[in-house]
Structure formats: structure tokens, C-alpha cells
Amino acid sequence: MAETTTIRVSWQTRGHLAQVAKDRGMTVRQLVEQLAAEQLTLEQAAERMAAAHGELRERMGGHRDRRTSSS
């Protein structure tokens, strides 16, 4: 089993998470882990943006970026 830690939230937030987890048929721990897994770090977002930019550039026939080309 993976090591665990405690995350401090208000009682209101804890109650809300508990209700959402119950509605979804999971534990609060499972819900928090799912929510965390869905969020990208800044590094992951930058990597995805760079990959998407490269894909678009490739699909558009390698057109140069107009912002960097001189007239």
C-alpha cells in the first residue's frame, strides 16, 4: 500500500468531498486521487502545448511562424 498523508481542508469542504465521493460510489481518498490525477502541472501543460504546436506545424505543411519571419 502506498504511503499516505493528511490534507487539511475546512469541514465544509470535507463534507462536500464526502458527498461527491458517496454519489460516485467511491471513497474520499479515491476521489481526491482521481481529481489530482486529472490536473496537469505547468511542466506537463507546456509539454502538451509544444507537442500540439509541432503537430499543427506539421499538418500545415511546415509554414513558418509569421510572428518571427521578417517581411
HTML snippet that shows the backbone in 3Dmol.js (N, CA, C, O; Angstrom):
<script src="https://3Dmol.org/build/3Dmol-min.js"></script>
<div id="view" style="width:600px;height:400px;position:relative"></div>
<script>
const pdb = `
ATOM      1  N   MET A   1       0.839  -1.190   0.000  1.00  0.00           N
ATOM      2  CA  MET A   1       0.000   0.000   0.000  1.00  0.00           C
ATOM      3  C   MET A   1       0.881   1.250   0.000  1.00  0.00           C
ATOM      4  O   MET A   1       1.893   1.300   0.700  1.00  0.00           O
ATOM      5  N   ALA A   2       0.503   2.233  -0.769  1.00  0.00           N
ATOM      6  CA  ALA A   2       1.267   3.471  -0.860  1.00  0.00           C
ATOM      7  C   ALA A   2       1.196   4.246   0.456  1.00  0.00           C
ATOM      8  O   ALA A   2       0.227   4.146   1.208  1.00  0.00           O
ATOM      9  N   GLU A   3       2.233   5.006   0.703  1.00  0.00           N
ATOM     10  CA  GLU A   3       2.231   5.851   1.895  1.00  0.00           C
ATOM     11  C   GLU A   3       1.140   6.899   1.766  1.00  0.00           C
ATOM     12  O   GLU A   3       0.767   7.277   0.655  1.00  0.00           O
ATOM     13  N   THR A   4       0.632   7.367   2.883  1.00  0.00           N
ATOM     14  CA  THR A   4      -0.433   8.371   2.873  1.00  0.00           C
ATOM     15  C   THR A   4       0.001   9.592   3.661  1.00  0.00           C
ATOM     16  O   THR A   4       0.993   9.566   4.390  1.00  0.00           O
ATOM     17  N   THR A   5      -0.763  10.660   3.498  1.00  0.00           N
ATOM     18  CA  THR A   5      -0.538  11.889   4.236  1.00  0.00           C
ATOM     19  C   THR A   5      -1.891  12.513   4.522  1.00  0.00           C
ATOM     20  O   THR A   5      -2.920  12.011   4.070  1.00  0.00           O
ATOM     21  N   THR A   6      -1.893  13.589   5.260  1.00  0.00           N
ATOM     22  CA  THR A   6      -3.122  14.285   5.595  1.00  0.00           C
ATOM     23  C   THR A   6      -3.159  15.619   4.864  1.00  0.00           C
ATOM     24  O   THR A   6      -2.169  16.349   4.827  1.00  0.00           O
ATOM     25  N   ILE A   7      -4.308  15.923   4.286  1.00  0.00           N
ATOM     26  CA  ILE A   7      -4.529  17.221   3.654  1.00  0.00           C
ATOM     27  C   ILE A   7      -5.580  17.926   4.490  1.00  0.00           C
ATOM     28  O   ILE A   7      -6.669  17.395   4.709  1.00  0.00           O
ATOM     29  N   ARG A   8      -5.258  19.109   4.952  1.00  0.00           N
ATOM     30  CA  ARG A   8      -6.184  19.848   5.808  1.00  0.00           C
ATOM     31  C   ARG A   8      -7.103  20.720   4.964  1.00  0.00           C
ATOM     32  O   ARG A   8      -6.644  21.543   4.171  1.00  0.00           O
ATOM     33  N   VAL A   9      -8.400  20.531   5.144  1.00  0.00           N
ATOM     34  CA  VAL A   9      -9.426  21.338   4.489  1.00  0.00           C
ATOM     35  C   VAL A   9     -10.477  21.683   5.528  1.00  0.00           C
ATOM     36  O   VAL A   9     -10.513  21.108   6.616  1.00  0.00           O
ATOM     37  N   SER A  10     -11.335  22.638   5.170  1.00  0.00           N
ATOM     38  CA  SER A  10     -12.410  23.004   6.103  1.00  0.00           C
ATOM     39  C   SER A  10     -13.391  21.838   6.211  1.00  0.00           C
ATOM     40  O   SER A  10     -13.445  20.963   5.348  1.00  0.00           O
ATOM     41  N   TRP A  11     -14.166  21.853   7.300  1.00  0.00           N
ATOM     42  CA  TRP A  11     -15.187  20.818   7.483  1.00  0.00           C
ATOM     43  C   TRP A  11     -16.192  20.871   6.345  1.00  0.00           C
ATOM     44  O   TRP A  11     -16.684  19.836   5.896  1.00  0.00           O
ATOM     45  N   GLN A  12     -16.497  22.070   5.881  1.00  0.00           N
ATOM     46  CA  GLN A  12     -17.444  22.232   4.776  1.00  0.00           C
ATOM     47  C   GLN A  12     -16.904  21.547   3.509  1.00  0.00           C
ATOM     48  O   GLN A  12     -17.634  20.822   2.832  1.00  0.00           O
ATOM     49  N   THR A  13     -15.646  21.780   3.201  1.00  0.00           N
ATOM     50  CA  THR A  13     -15.033  21.151   2.028  1.00  0.00           C
ATOM     51  C   THR A  13     -14.978  19.648   2.192  1.00  0.00           C
ATOM     52  O   THR A  13     -15.251  18.910   1.245  1.00  0.00           O
ATOM     53  N   ARG A  14     -14.629  19.184   3.379  1.00  0.00           N
ATOM     54  CA  ARG A  14     -14.557  17.743   3.643  1.00  0.00           C
ATOM     55  C   ARG A  14     -15.936  17.104   3.458  1.00  0.00           C
ATOM     56  O   ARG A  14     -16.055  16.020   2.886  1.00  0.00           O
ATOM     57  N   GLY A  15     -16.971  17.786   3.947  1.00  0.00           N
ATOM     58  CA  GLY A  15     -18.320  17.283   3.781  1.00  0.00           C
ATOM     59  C   GLY A  15     -18.745  17.232   2.320  1.00  0.00           C
ATOM     60  O   GLY A  15     -19.400  16.285   1.884  1.00  0.00           O
ATOM     61  N   HIS A  16     -18.370  18.249   1.578  1.00  0.00           N
ATOM     62  CA  HIS A  16     -18.688  18.293   0.156  1.00  0.00           C
ATOM     63  C   HIS A  16     -17.982  17.160  -0.586  1.00  0.00           C
ATOM     64  O   HIS A  16     -18.600  16.467  -1.395  1.00  0.00           O
ATOM     65  N   LEU A  17     -16.702  16.972  -0.317  1.00  0.00           N
ATOM     66  CA  LEU A  17     -15.950  15.883  -0.947  1.00  0.00           C
ATOM     67  C   LEU A  17     -16.551  14.530  -0.586  1.00  0.00           C
ATOM     68  O   LEU A  17     -16.649  13.644  -1.435  1.00  0.00           O
ATOM     69  N   ALA A  18     -16.949  14.373   0.667  1.00  0.00           N
ATOM     70  CA  ALA A  18     -17.547  13.110   1.111  1.00  0.00           C
ATOM     71  C   ALA A  18     -18.844  12.829   0.360  1.00  0.00           C
ATOM     72  O   ALA A  18     -19.101  11.689  -0.029  1.00  0.00           O
ATOM     73  N   GLN A  19     -19.667  13.864   0.152  1.00  0.00           N
ATOM     74  CA  GLN A  19     -20.932  13.672  -0.564  1.00  0.00           C
ATOM     75  C   GLN A  19     -20.680  13.351  -2.043  1.00  0.00           C
ATOM     76  O   GLN A  19     -21.327  12.469  -2.608  1.00  0.00           O
ATOM     77  N   VAL A  20     -19.747  14.062  -2.658  1.00  0.00           N
ATOM     78  CA  VAL A  20     -19.415  13.785  -4.065  1.00  0.00           C
ATOM     79  C   VAL A  20     -18.895  12.359  -4.205  1.00  0.00           C
ATOM     80  O   VAL A  20     -19.291  11.630  -5.115  1.00  0.00           O
ATOM     81  N   ALA A  21     -18.004  11.967  -3.297  1.00  0.00           N
ATOM     82  CA  ALA A  21     -17.459  10.605  -3.339  1.00  0.00           C
ATOM     83  C   ALA A  21     -18.571   9.572  -3.166  1.00  0.00           C
ATOM     84  O   ALA A  21     -18.611   8.575  -3.888  1.00  0.00           O
ATOM     85  N   LYS A  22     -19.464   9.804  -2.221  1.00  0.00           N
ATOM     86  CA  LYS A  22     -20.576   8.877  -1.985  1.00  0.00           C
ATOM     87  C   LYS A  22     -21.448   8.760  -3.230  1.00  0.00           C
ATOM     88  O   LYS A  22     -21.838   7.660  -3.623  1.00  0.00           O
ATOM     89  N   ASP A  23     -21.753   9.913  -3.853  1.00  0.00           N
ATOM     90  CA  ASP A  23     -22.579   9.920  -5.064  1.00  0.00           C
ATOM     91  C   ASP A  23     -21.931   9.121  -6.188  1.00  0.00           C
ATOM     92  O   ASP A  23     -22.624   8.527  -7.015  1.00  0.00           O
ATOM     93  N   ARG A  24     -20.606   9.108  -6.216  1.00  0.00           N
ATOM     94  CA  ARG A  24     -19.874   8.405  -7.272  1.00  0.00           C
ATOM     95  C   ARG A  24     -19.502   6.973  -6.891  1.00  0.00           C
ATOM     96  O   ARG A  24     -18.897   6.248  -7.681  1.00  0.00           O
ATOM     97  N   GLY A  25     -19.869   6.576  -5.675  1.00  0.00           N
ATOM     98  CA  GLY A  25     -19.581   5.218  -5.230  1.00  0.00           C
ATOM     99  C   GLY A  25     -18.117   4.967  -4.954  1.00  0.00           C
ATOM    100  O   GLY A  25     -17.601   3.885  -5.233  1.00  0.00           O
ATOM    101  N   MET A  26     -17.445   5.968  -4.403  1.00  0.00           N
ATOM    102  CA  MET A  26     -16.026   5.825  -4.086  1.00  0.00           C
ATOM    103  C   MET A  26     -15.718   6.472  -2.749  1.00  0.00           C
ATOM    104  O   MET A  26     -16.568   7.137  -2.158  1.00  0.00           O
ATOM    105  N   THR A  27     -14.509   6.276  -2.284  1.00  0.00           N
ATOM    106  CA  THR A  27     -14.084   6.891  -1.034  1.00  0.00           C
ATOM    107  C   THR A  27     -13.569   8.301  -1.317  1.00  0.00           C
ATOM    108  O   THR A  27     -13.286   8.652  -2.462  1.00  0.00           O
ATOM    109  N   VAL A  28     -13.451   9.103  -0.257  1.00  0.00           N
ATOM    110  CA  VAL A  28     -12.886  10.444  -0.403  1.00  0.00           C
ATOM    111  C   VAL A  28     -11.449  10.330  -0.920  1.00  0.00           C
ATOM    112  O   VAL A  28     -11.021  11.121  -1.761  1.00  0.00           O
ATOM    113  N   ARG A  29     -10.723   9.357  -0.419  1.00  0.00           N
ATOM    114  CA  ARG A  29      -9.350   9.162  -0.882  1.00  0.00           C
ATOM    115  C   ARG A  29      -9.319   8.897  -2.388  1.00  0.00           C
ATOM    116  O   ARG A  29      -8.513   9.489  -3.106  1.00  0.00           O
ATOM    117  N   GLN A  30     -10.186   8.020  -2.864  1.00  0.00           N
ATOM    118  CA  GLN A  30     -10.226   7.723  -4.297  1.00  0.00           C
ATOM    119  C   GLN A  30     -10.609   8.966  -5.100  1.00  0.00           C
ATOM    120  O   GLN A  30     -10.044   9.217  -6.164  1.00  0.00           O
ATOM    121  N   LEU A  31     -11.560   9.736  -4.593  1.00  0.00           N
ATOM    122  CA  LEU A  31     -11.980  10.954  -5.276  1.00  0.00           C
ATOM    123  C   LEU A  31     -10.836  11.950  -5.376  1.00  0.00           C
ATOM    124  O   LEU A  31     -10.574  12.490  -6.451  1.00  0.00           O
ATOM    125  N   VAL A  32     -10.152  12.198  -4.265  1.00  0.00           N
ATOM    126  CA  VAL A  32      -9.044  13.157  -4.267  1.00  0.00           C
ATOM    127  C   VAL A  32      -7.936  12.684  -5.206  1.00  0.00           C
ATOM    128  O   VAL A  32      -7.363  13.492  -5.937  1.00  0.00           O
ATOM    129  N   GLU A  33      -7.630  11.393  -5.197  1.00  0.00           N
ATOM    130  CA  GLU A  33      -6.606  10.869  -6.091  1.00  0.00           C
ATOM    131  C   GLU A  33      -7.018  11.036  -7.551  1.00  0.00           C
ATOM    132  O   GLU A  33      -6.186  11.363  -8.398  1.00  0.00           O
ATOM    133  N   GLN A  34      -8.295  10.814  -7.848  1.00  0.00           N
ATOM    134  CA  GLN A  34      -8.783  10.991  -9.211  1.00  0.00           C
ATOM    135  C   GLN A  34      -8.685  12.456  -9.626  1.00  0.00           C
ATOM    136  O   GLN A  34      -8.205  12.764 -10.717  1.00  0.00           O
ATOM    137  N   LEU A  35      -9.137  13.350  -8.765  1.00  0.00           N
ATOM    138  CA  LEU A  35      -9.087  14.777  -9.071  1.00  0.00           C
ATOM    139  C   LEU A  35      -7.648  15.245  -9.288  1.00  0.00           C
ATOM    140  O   LEU A  35      -7.374  16.019 -10.206  1.00  0.00           O
ATOM    141  N   ALA A  36      -6.743  14.779  -8.453  1.00  0.00           N
ATOM    142  CA  ALA A  36      -5.340  15.170  -8.585  1.00  0.00           C
ATOM    143  C   ALA A  36      -4.743  14.650  -9.888  1.00  0.00           C
ATOM    144  O   ALA A  36      -3.974  15.351 -10.545  1.00  0.00           O
ATOM    145  N   ALA A  37      -5.094  13.430 -10.259  1.00  0.00           N
ATOM    146  CA  ALA A  37      -4.552  12.831 -11.486  1.00  0.00           C
ATOM    147  C   ALA A  37      -5.029  13.567 -12.732  1.00  0.00           C
ATOM    148  O   ALA A  37      -4.353  13.551 -13.761  1.00  0.00           O
ATOM    149  N   GLU A  38      -6.178  14.206 -12.645  1.00  0.00           N
ATOM    150  CA  GLU A  38      -6.744  14.923 -13.798  1.00  0.00           C
ATOM    151  C   GLU A  38      -6.095  16.288 -14.018  1.00  0.00           C
ATOM    152  O   GLU A  38      -6.252  16.878 -15.087  1.00  0.00           O
ATOM    153  N   GLN A  39      -5.381  16.790 -13.040  1.00  0.00           N
ATOM    154  CA  GLN A  39      -4.802  18.128 -13.135  1.00  0.00           C
ATOM    155  C   GLN A  39      -3.375  18.067 -13.670  1.00  0.00           C
ATOM    156  O   GLN A  39      -2.569  17.263 -13.201  1.00  0.00           O
ATOM    157  N   LEU A  40      -3.063  18.909 -14.645  1.00  0.00           N
ATOM    158  CA  LEU A  40      -1.713  18.965 -15.201  1.00  0.00           C
ATOM    159  C   LEU A  40      -0.846  19.919 -14.397  1.00  0.00           C
ATOM    160  O   LEU A  40      -1.317  20.940 -13.896  1.00  0.00           O
ATOM    161  N   THR A  41       0.425  19.570 -14.282  1.00  0.00           N
ATOM    162  CA  THR A  41       1.392  20.520 -13.732  1.00  0.00           C
ATOM    163  C   THR A  41       1.716  21.522 -14.838  1.00  0.00           C
ATOM    164  O   THR A  41       1.386  21.278 -15.999  1.00  0.00           O
ATOM    165  N   LEU A  42       2.344  22.628 -14.507  1.00  0.00           N
ATOM    166  CA  LEU A  42       2.744  23.607 -15.522  1.00  0.00           C
ATOM    167  C   LEU A  42       3.675  22.961 -16.552  1.00  0.00           C
ATOM    168  O   LEU A  42       3.573  23.239 -17.747  1.00  0.00           O
ATOM    169  N   GLU A  43       4.571  22.108 -16.088  1.00  0.00           N
ATOM    170  CA  GLU A  43       5.505  21.427 -16.988  1.00  0.00           C
ATOM    171  C   GLU A  43       4.758  20.506 -17.955  1.00  0.00           C
ATOM    172  O   GLU A  43       5.061  20.486 -19.148  1.00  0.00           O
ATOM    173  N   GLN A  44       3.799  19.755 -17.455  1.00  0.00           N
ATOM    174  CA  GLN A  44       3.023  18.862 -18.308  1.00  0.00           C
ATOM    175  C   GLN A  44       2.206  19.661 -19.334  1.00  0.00           C
ATOM    176  O   GLN A  44       2.116  19.268 -20.497  1.00  0.00           O
ATOM    177  N   ALA A  45       1.618  20.768 -18.906  1.00  0.00           N
ATOM    178  CA  ALA A  45       0.841  21.603 -19.821  1.00  0.00           C
ATOM    179  C   ALA A  45       1.733  22.179 -20.914  1.00  0.00           C
ATOM    180  O   ALA A  45       1.339  22.212 -22.080  1.00  0.00           O
ATOM    181  N   ALA A  46       2.934  22.634 -20.549  1.00  0.00           N
ATOM    182  CA  ALA A  46       3.865  23.176 -21.538  1.00  0.00           C
ATOM    183  C   ALA A  46       4.286  22.105 -22.534  1.00  0.00           C
ATOM    184  O   ALA A  46       4.384  22.377 -23.731  1.00  0.00           O
ATOM    185  N   GLU A  47       4.534  20.893 -22.053  1.00  0.00           N
ATOM    186  CA  GLU A  47       4.907  19.795 -22.948  1.00  0.00           C
ATOM    187  C   GLU A  47       3.782  19.488 -23.928  1.00  0.00           C
ATOM    188  O   GLU A  47       4.039  19.260 -25.111  1.00  0.00           O
ATOM    189  N   ARG A  48       2.548  19.480 -23.456  1.00  0.00           N
ATOM    190  CA  ARG A  48       1.412  19.212 -24.342  1.00  0.00           C
ATOM    191  C   ARG A  48       1.222  20.333 -25.362  1.00  0.00           C
ATOM    192  O   ARG A  48       0.907  20.077 -26.524  1.00  0.00           O
ATOM    193  N   MET A  49       1.413  21.564 -24.923  1.00  0.00           N
ATOM    194  CA  MET A  49       1.300  22.691 -25.847  1.00  0.00           C
ATOM    195  C   MET A  49       2.367  22.612 -26.932  1.00  0.00           C
ATOM    196  O   MET A  49       2.084  22.851 -28.106  1.00  0.00           O
ATOM    197  N   ALA A  50       3.587  22.278 -26.541  1.00  0.00           N
ATOM    198  CA  ALA A  50       4.671  22.169 -27.519  1.00  0.00           C
ATOM    199  C   ALA A  50       4.388  21.045 -28.509  1.00  0.00           C
ATOM    200  O   ALA A  50       4.628  21.199 -29.707  1.00  0.00           O
ATOM    201  N   ALA A  51       3.886  19.929 -28.026  1.00  0.00           N
ATOM    202  CA  ALA A  51       3.559  18.802 -28.906  1.00  0.00           C
ATOM    203  C   ALA A  51       2.429  19.180 -29.864  1.00  0.00           C
ATOM    204  O   ALA A  51       2.485  18.850 -31.049  1.00  0.00           O
ATOM    205  N   ALA A  52       1.413  19.865 -29.360  1.00  0.00           N
ATOM    206  CA  ALA A  52       0.297  20.290 -30.208  1.00  0.00           C
ATOM    207  C   ALA A  52       0.769  21.289 -31.249  1.00  0.00           C
ATOM    208  O   ALA A  52       0.337  21.238 -32.401  1.00  0.00           O
ATOM    209  N   HIS A  53       1.646  22.191 -30.857  1.00  0.00           N
ATOM    210  CA  HIS A  53       2.190  23.185 -31.790  1.00  0.00           C
ATOM    211  C   HIS A  53       2.964  22.485 -32.898  1.00  0.00           C
ATOM    212  O   HIS A  53       2.825  22.828 -34.072  1.00  0.00           O
ATOM    213  N   GLY A  54       3.773  21.510 -32.523  1.00  0.00           N
ATOM    214  CA  GLY A  54       4.531  20.756 -33.517  1.00  0.00           C
ATOM    215  C   GLY A  54       3.627  19.992 -34.462  1.00  0.00           C
ATOM    216  O   GLY A  54       3.884  19.938 -35.665  1.00  0.00           O
ATOM    217  N   GLU A  55       2.579  19.408 -33.932  1.00  0.00           N
ATOM    218  CA  GLU A  55       1.616  18.669 -34.756  1.00  0.00           C
ATOM    219  C   GLU A  55       0.922  19.605 -35.736  1.00  0.00           C
ATOM    220  O   GLU A  55       0.771  19.273 -36.912  1.00  0.00           O
ATOM    221  N   LEU A  56       0.500  20.766 -35.263  1.00  0.00           N
ATOM    222  CA  LEU A  56      -0.149  21.733 -36.149  1.00  0.00           C
ATOM    223  C   LEU A  56       0.803  22.214 -37.234  1.00  0.00           C
ATOM    224  O   LEU A  56       0.419  22.337 -38.397  1.00  0.00           O
ATOM    225  N   ARG A  57       2.023  22.479 -36.857  1.00  0.00           N
ATOM    226  CA  ARG A  57       3.015  22.933 -37.827  1.00  0.00           C
ATOM    227  C   ARG A  57       3.213  21.875 -38.906  1.00  0.00           C
ATOM    228  O   ARG A  57       3.287  22.195 -40.092  1.00  0.00           O
ATOM    229  N   GLU A  58       3.299  20.617 -38.489  1.00  0.00           N
ATOM    230  CA  GLU A  58       3.485  19.518 -39.429  1.00  0.00           C
ATOM    231  C   GLU A  58       2.286  19.373 -40.365  1.00  0.00           C
ATOM    232  O   GLU A  58       2.449  19.174 -41.569  1.00  0.00           O
ATOM    233  N   ARG A  59       1.099  19.473 -39.810  1.00  0.00           N
ATOM    234  CA  ARG A  59      -0.120  19.330 -40.624  1.00  0.00           C
ATOM    235  C   ARG A  59      -0.320  20.484 -41.592  1.00  0.00           C
ATOM    236  O   ARG A  59      -0.937  20.323 -42.646  1.00  0.00           O
ATOM    237  N   MET A  60       0.201  21.643 -41.231  1.00  0.00           N
ATOM    238  CA  MET A  60       0.019  22.812 -42.090  1.00  0.00           C
ATOM    239  C   MET A  60       1.163  22.947 -43.092  1.00  0.00           C
ATOM    240  O   MET A  60       1.311  23.990 -43.729  1.00  0.00           O
ATOM    241  N   GLY A  61       1.949  21.925 -43.228  1.00  0.00           N
ATOM    242  CA  GLY A  61       2.996  21.927 -44.236  1.00  0.00           C
ATOM    243  C   GLY A  61       4.258  22.669 -43.852  1.00  0.00           C
ATOM    244  O   GLY A  61       5.029  23.086 -44.717  1.00  0.00           O
ATOM    245  N   GLY A  62       4.468  22.832 -42.567  1.00  0.00           N
ATOM    246  CA  GLY A  62       5.711  23.454 -42.123  1.00  0.00           C
ATOM    247  C   GLY A  62       5.778  24.948 -42.361  1.00  0.00           C
ATOM    248  O   GLY A  62       6.873  25.506 -42.445  1.00  0.00           O
ATOM    249  N   HIS A  63       4.634  25.613 -42.474  1.00  0.00           N
ATOM    250  CA  HIS A  63       4.641  27.065 -42.654  1.00  0.00           C
ATOM    251  C   HIS A  63       5.361  27.727 -41.501  1.00  0.00           C
ATOM    252  O   HIS A  63       5.238  27.324 -40.344  1.00  0.00           O
ATOM    253  N   ARG A  64       6.119  28.759 -41.852  1.00  0.00           N
ATOM    254  CA  ARG A  64       6.866  29.458 -40.807  1.00  0.00           C
ATOM    255  C   ARG A  64       5.937  30.305 -39.974  1.00  0.00           C
ATOM    256  O   ARG A  64       4.889  30.747 -40.444  1.00  0.00           O
ATOM    257  N   ASP A  65       6.323  30.526 -38.746  1.00  0.00           N
ATOM    258  CA  ASP A  65       5.567  31.369 -37.821  1.00  0.00           C
ATOM    259  C   ASP A  65       5.685  32.799 -38.286  1.00  0.00           C
ATOM    260  O   ASP A  65       6.791  33.333 -38.360  1.00  0.00           O
ATOM    261  N   ARG A  66       4.572  33.432 -38.602  1.00  0.00           N
ATOM    262  CA  ARG A  66       4.578  34.804 -39.116  1.00  0.00           C
ATOM    263  C   ARG A  66       5.117  35.815 -38.107  1.00  0.00           C
ATOM    264  O   ARG A  66       5.610  36.878 -38.485  1.00  0.00           O
ATOM    265  N   ARG A  67       5.019  35.478 -36.827  1.00  0.00           N
ATOM    266  CA  ARG A  67       5.498  36.418 -35.804  1.00  0.00           C
ATOM    267  C   ARG A  67       7.004  36.539 -35.842  1.00  0.00           C
ATOM    268  O   ARG A  67       7.544  37.575 -35.454  1.00  0.00           O
ATOM    269  N   THR A  68       7.715  35.490 -36.307  1.00  0.00           N
ATOM    270  CA  THR A  68       9.162  35.522 -36.272  1.00  0.00           C
ATOM    271  C   THR A  68       9.779  35.732 -37.646  1.00  0.00           C
ATOM    272  O   THR A  68      10.986  35.952 -37.742  1.00  0.00           O
ATOM    273  N   SER A  69       8.977  35.672 -38.728  1.00  0.00           N
ATOM    274  CA  SER A  69       9.547  35.848 -40.054  1.00  0.00           C
ATOM    275  C   SER A  69       9.618  37.342 -40.380  1.00  0.00           C
ATOM    276  O   SER A  69       8.763  38.125 -39.966  1.00  0.00           O
ATOM    277  N   SER A  70      10.638  37.712 -41.118  1.00  0.00           N
ATOM    278  CA  SER A  70      10.797  39.120 -41.484  1.00  0.00           C
ATOM    279  C   SER A  70      10.141  39.396 -42.827  1.00  0.00           C
ATOM    280  O   SER A  70      10.100  38.520 -43.692  1.00  0.00           O
ATOM    281  N   SER A  71       9.623  40.617 -43.008  1.00  0.00           N
ATOM    282  CA  SER A  71       8.901  40.966 -44.236  1.00  0.00           C
ATOM    283  C   SER A  71       9.822  41.495 -45.288  1.00  0.00           C
ATOM    284  O   SER A  71       9.377  41.836 -46.383  1.00  0.00           O
TER     285      SER A  71
END
`;
const viewer = $3Dmol.createViewer("view");
viewer.addModel(pdb, "pdb");
viewer.setStyle({}, {cartoon: {color: "spectrum"}});
viewer.zoomTo();
viewer.render();
</script>
